[in-house]
Amino acid sequence: MIILYIAITVLTFLLMEGVTWLTHRFVMHGFMWYFHEDHHQPKYPDTFERNDIFFVIFAIPSIVLFYLGFQEGLNYRFFIGLGILFYGIAYFLIHDVLIHQRFKWFKKTNNKYLIGLRKAHKTHHKHLGKEEGECFGMLWVPYKYFKM
């Protein structure tokens, strides 16, 4: 049973990349642009952005699944919530810490994969408006950003 729960957690983590891409493309750059727009603008000295509301929005399903997963003993819902949580942690570390340097923990890297992620995200941010965006994912980016 433990192998099944690990598989559910890993599969959920991997599927979250698709959820992130779709949400970023059609929600953040769509009807919830008001909250995401400040993330594409020159930075102000404030610690928080309106865009940070999405951390709360993405945490809600994980919290609910943790709760439901404990109702009748540990079940698959808990491990789906765990996969979402792990993806959220990875997102925070890569997007906010590594790429945007909101926290000065990892200033430099020579890792080709992480450099490719930074390049793709920089390409995404060259568009200040919600239209004409590209590279909406976080962990998977087109191969061309690793060759540059």
N, C-alpha and C positions, 0 to 999 in steps of 0.2 A: 504494500500500500504506500510505503514511503516513496518508492520510485514514481508511482503515479502522481503523488503530490508534488514532487520535485518537477516532474514533466509539466504539470499544470502551471506551476509557478513560472518556469522558463518559457513555456508557450505564451502565457499571458504577457510576460515581459516583451517578447518578440512581437506579438500582435499590437502592443501599445505603440510601436513605431508607426504602424498604419493609422491607428486612432489619432496619434499626434499629427501626422501629415494631414489627414482629412480635417481635423479640428482647426489646425493652423490655417489651412487654405480656405476653408469654407465658413468657419465661425469667426476666428480671430481677424481674418482679412475679409470678412463678410459683415453679418449683422452685429457683431460685437467689436467692430473696429474701434469704437470709442475707447474701449479699455486697452486695446493693443497699440493704438496709434502712438502713444508717448514712448513706447519701446523703439519706435523707428525714428524718433526725433533726436536732435542733439541733447546731450545729457544735462540735467540740472543737478545742483548739489544735494537734492533730496535723496534719502536712502531708498524710499519705496517708489514704485511706479504704479499707475492704475493697472498695468499689465499683470501685476503680482496677484490680482484677483484670480487668475487662472490656476495658481497653485492651490487655492482653496477649492475651486470648482473641480479640479482633478482629484483632490483628496477625498471628496465626499463619497464617490463610489467605493473607494478603498475602505473607508471607515465603515460604511454600511455593510460591505461584504465581510469585513472582520467580525462585525457584530452578528450577522446572520450565520457566519461560519462557526460561531461558538454556541449557538442556540441549542443544538442537539448533539453536542460533542464536536470535536474538530471535523470539519467536512471540506469539500472541494471549494466552497465559496471563500473560506478563509485563505486558501492558497491562490485564488484568483486575486483577492485583495492584496496579498503579499507580492504578487507579480507586479501589480499596479504601483505599490509602494516602492519596490526596487527600481522600477522605471522612473518614478518621481525623484528618487535619490540620484540616479544617474543623470537625469535631466538637469537637476540643480547643479551637480558637480561639473558637468560639461558646459551647459549653457551659461549659467550665472557666474561660476567660479572660473572656469578655464577660458571660455570665449569672451565674455563681457567684463571679466575681471572686477565684478562687483565686490568680491572678496579677494584680497591679494595673497592667496595661498599658493597658487601655481603660476608664476609669472612667465616662465619660459619652458618650452618643451622642444625636443628634437624628434619626437615621435611622428612619423609620416602620417599615420592615421589621424592623430589629433590636429596636425597642421592642415590636413585636408578638410577636416570638420570646420576649422576656423575660416579657411578660404571660402567654403561653401556658404557659411553663415554671413561672411562679409558680403558676398554676392547678393544674398537675400536682403541685406540691409542697405544696399545701394539704392533700393527703391524706397522712397520716403512715403509714398502713398500705398493704398491697399491694393491697387491694380498692378499688373505686370510683375508680380512676384515670382520667385523661383526658389528652389531648395527649401521646402517647407518642413522636411523631416529633421531629425536630430542626430541619430546614430548612423543612419544610412544616407550617404550622399553619392552623387554620380562619380564614377571612376575618374573623370577628367580632372577633378580637384586634387587627386593624389598624384597626377602626372605633371601638374603645372610647376 
